Amino acid sequence: MSPQSFLARRLLLTRIGTCLGVFGTFLLPGSFGEAQAASRRSWHRGLWQPPPFPRSQDGQPPLVMIDPGHGGRDPGAIGVSGTYEKNIALAAAHDLYHLLQTGRRYRVAMTRHTDVFIPLEQRVELAQRHGAALFVSMHADALVHDPHVRGASVYTFASHASDPQSAVIAESENSSDRYVHRSYQGLPPQVARILASLMRRETRALSGTLAERMVGSLTHVTPMLVNPERHAGFVVLQSARIPSVLVEMGFMSSPLDEAALRRPGHRQAVATAMRQAVDGYFASRSHLMAG
């Protein structure tokens, strides 16, 4: 079932309600509630289990789009010893790329493989054009006025930041206007708006699920910020269709974080934890797909 078809069914049941209630009763998958409960039980059993082989709607393995932050003329944050965020992000992204390819469970793509500049909106467009099932952006920011702050965090999109620190980080990462999702073609404007709203809601819920798993996995390999699961208005997280997270692997303004991120072994550990989170995400999704 395509995402549009699934959300159309949700639309008929939840928004049109009594007017089209009969149709909604027939169109909503009967085991949806049971699948949600199974997904929650799977999460509480443990962080990572070998997942079933995931498949997208067209029968192909799902595509994970990895987005190394910054690049080219945009160095990103600059560490206390002169390390560029763009280089750390690219190196860690390559580690994750190769780990996700192992076992051939996923198709994997990157918004950039080399030191090139790509505008933020184009990163989102690349993911949508390739039909990505997940979008994972990788960064390592800086707080120049507080070098003692360190630790990783995971962000999902929200119009308002979860805290002032998140707002500052989002502002430093964003370099252009928001990405605006195109309206659905061939639908009446009112229906298109409702369907887009439902899709955004569903996408943000799935983004939250992935963020929760990322935090749970990363906690075992790297220091974390207090309340590491956060949200802010990052441009690259605004896709209405693709569950998206932005992982701040640490702070380049922290001598300890910068030194750790310069070590290949540490970056490999971070990438391995992120791979486990992706595996766990698709394992939980398989219950819903089976329903």
SVG drawing of the C-alpha trace seen along z (x, -y; Angstrom):
<svg xmlns="http://www.w3.org/2000/svg" viewBox="-22 -33 66 45">
<polyline fill="none" stroke="black" stroke-width="0.4" points="0.0,0.0 1.4,-3.4 1.8,-6.1 -0.7,-8.2 -3.2,-5.4 -2.7,-4.6 -3.0,-8.2 -6.1,-8.6 -7.7,-5.8 -6.7,-7.5 -8.1,-10.8 -11.5,-9.2 -11.7,-7.8 -10.3,-10.6 -11.2,-13.8 -14.3,-13.2 -15.7,-11.1 -19.4,-10.7 -19.8,-11.8 -17.7,-8.9 -17.7,-6.7 -18.8,-3.6 -16.0,-3.9 -13.5,-4.5 -14.6,-1.3 -13.8,0.7 -10.6,-1.1 -8.7,-1.2 -6.5,2.0 -8.2,4.0 -4.9,4.9 -3.5,1.4 -4.1,1.2 -2.6,4.6 0.4,3.7 1.0,0.6 0.9,2.6 3.3,5.2 5.7,2.4 5.7,1.0 6.3,4.5 9.2,5.0 10.8,1.7 10.6,2.7 12.2,6.1 15.5,4.5 17.3,1.9 18.5,4.0 17.4,7.3 18.3,8.8 15.4,7.3 13.5,9.1 14.5,8.1 12.7,4.8 11.0,4.1 9.5,0.9 6.1,0.8 7.5,1.7 9.3,4.7 12.8,3.2 14.8,2.7 14.0,-0.7 16.4,-3.6 18.2,-5.4 19.5,-8.9 22.5,-10.0 23.2,-13.7 26.7,-14.8 26.2,-18.4 27.8,-21.4 30.6,-21.0 32.5,-22.9 32.6,-26.6 30.6,-26.0 32.9,-24.5 30.2,-24.3 31.5,-24.6 35.2,-24.9 36.7,-23.1 39.0,-24.4 42.0,-22.9 40.8,-23.9 38.8,-20.8 36.1,-21.5 32.6,-20.1 32.1,-19.3 35.0,-16.8 33.9,-15.1 30.3,-14.8 31.5,-13.3 33.9,-10.8 31.2,-9.6 28.6,-9.5 30.9,-7.2 31.2,-4.9 27.4,-4.7 27.0,-4.3 29.2,-1.2 27.6,0.3 24.1,-0.1 25.2,1.6 26.4,4.6 23.9,7.4 22.1,5.7 19.1,4.9 18.9,1.4 19.6,-0.8 21.8,-3.6 22.6,-7.0 24.3,-10.2 23.5,-13.8 27.2,-14.3 30.2,-11.9 32.9,-14.6 33.7,-18.1 31.0,-20.0 28.4,-22.5 24.7,-21.5 22.0,-24.0 19.7,-22.7 16.6,-22.5 18.4,-20.4 19.3,-17.9 15.6,-17.4 14.7,-17.3 17.4,-14.6 15.8,-12.4 12.3,-12.9 13.4,-12.3 15.1,-9.0 12.1,-7.9 13.9,-7.7 12.3,-5.9 14.5,-7.6 16.6,-10.8 19.5,-11.0 21.5,-14.2 24.9,-14.1 26.5,-17.2 28.8,-18.3 28.0,-21.8 29.6,-24.4 28.6,-26.7 31.4,-29.3 30.4,-30.9 30.4,-27.7 33.3,-25.2 32.3,-23.1 29.1,-21.9 29.5,-18.5 27.6,-15.4 25.5,-14.1 21.8,-14.9 19.1,-13.9 16.7,-16.4 13.4,-16.1 11.5,-19.0 9.3,-21.4 8.3,-25.0 9.4,-26.0 12.6,-24.8 12.4,-22.6 14.8,-24.9 16.9,-28.0 20.1,-26.0 18.3,-24.0 17.1,-27.3 20.7,-28.5 22.0,-25.3 19.2,-25.2 19.9,-28.8 23.6,-28.1 22.8,-25.0 20.2,-26.8 21.5,-28.9 18.4,-29.5 14.6,-29.7 12.4,-26.8 11.7,-24.1 8.1,-24.2 6.5,-20.9 4.6,-21.0 0.8,-20.5 -0.6,-17.2 -1.5,-17.2 -4.9,-16.2 -6.7,-16.7 -9.1,-19.4 -7.2,-22.1 -9.1,-21.3 -8.5,-17.6 -4.9,-18.2 -4.4,-20.4 -5.9,-17.8 -4.0,-14.9 -0.7,-16.9 -1.5,-17.7 -2.1,-14.0 1.1,-13.0 3.1,-15.5 1.6,-14.2 2.4,-10.6 5.9,-11.6 6.7,-13.4 5.5,-10.5 7.8,-8.2 10.7,-10.7 10.1,-10.7 10.3,-6.9 13.6,-6.9 15.0,-9.7 14.1,-7.7 16.0,-4.7 19.0,-6.8 19.2,-8.3 18.9,-4.8 21.6,-3.4 24.0,-6.4 23.8,-6.5 26.0,-3.4 28.9,-4.8 29.2,-8.5 28.3,-11.2 24.9,-12.7 23.4,-16.1 20.8,-16.4 17.5,-15.7 19.2,-14.5 16.0,-14.0 15.2,-17.5 13.4,-19.4 13.9,-22.6 13.3,-24.2 16.1,-22.6 15.5,-23.2 16.7,-19.7 14.1,-18.0 11.1,-19.6 10.1,-16.9 6.4,-16.1 6.9,-12.6 10.1,-11.2 10.8,-10.5 13.9,-12.6 16.4,-13.1 19.4,-15.3 22.2,-13.8 24.6,-16.2 27.5,-13.8 29.0,-16.3 30.3,-19.8 33.3,-21.0 33.6,-23.8 34.3,-21.1 38.0,-20.0 36.9,-16.5 34.2,-16.1 36.4,-17.4 39.2,-15.0 36.8,-12.1 35.3,-12.9 38.8,-13.1 39.4,-9.5 38.2,-7.0 37.4,-4.4 35.0,-6.7 33.3,-7.7 32.9,-4.0 31.3,-3.4 28.9,-6.3 28.0,-5.0 27.5,-1.5 25.1,-2.7 23.2,-4.7 23.0,-1.6 21.5,0.4 18.9,-2.4 18.0,-2.2 17.7,1.6 15.5,1.3 13.3,-1.3 12.6,1.0 12.1,4.0 9.3,2.1 7.9,0.9 7.7,4.5 4.9,5.2 2.8,2.3 3.6,3.3 2.6,6.9 -0.7,5.6"/>
</svg>
